[in-house]
């Protein structure tokens, strides 16, 4: 049986070493509410940044291709 925990941990570590997160990022959480047929090797995370308290950052990382996308969202657009 395939265990995603190692890959999930590696994905989280890739986010944690990004300059944006290292600078002032905090409160890194995995987004678990994803569509049912979302790619198995793609992970989403949200985090906050001390420099921009009215924004949340949404990071998507594909562990197969290594592609990563970090987007900024206004905290008024996101419902937790």
Secondary structure, 3 states (H helix, E strand, C coil): CCCCHHHHHHHHHHHHCCHHHHHHEEEEEECCCCCCCCCCCEEEEEEEECCCCCEEEEEEEECCCCCEEEEEEECCCCCC
